[in-house]
Amino acid sequence: MGIGVSLILIAVGAVLAFAVNVTSSGFDINTIGWILMIVGAVGALISLVFWSSWGGVGGGRRTVVDEGPATRRRTVVEDDVV
């Protein structure tokens, strides 16, 4: 689940929890709204934790230059942008 889906779940959950006032038997719309907001928040946190490993902001770049078998020299450049 990405950031976009998480934000949609939070928005739909907030509407159901705070804006909808329906009385029904069997299930509570407000409780479903709270559950959707919690699931969206957890999904957003997990997405932010793994953001750098997915190539988002802060992802490092690694360039390998092999100068051939005659020289036996290899240059590795790592850029860590924090």
ZITAPE-V94248 format. One line per field, one symbol per residue. ss: DSSP state (a for helix, b for strand, c for the rest). burial: 1 if it has 24 or more other ideal C-beta (glycine too) atoms within 12 Angstrom, else 0. Layout:
ss: ???
burial: ???
//
This chain:
ss: ccaaaaaaaaaaaaaaaaacccccccccaaaaaaaaaaaaaaaaaaaaaccaaaccccccbbbbbbcccccccbbbbbbccc
burial: 0000010011011001100000000000000010011001001100000000000000000000000000000000000000
//
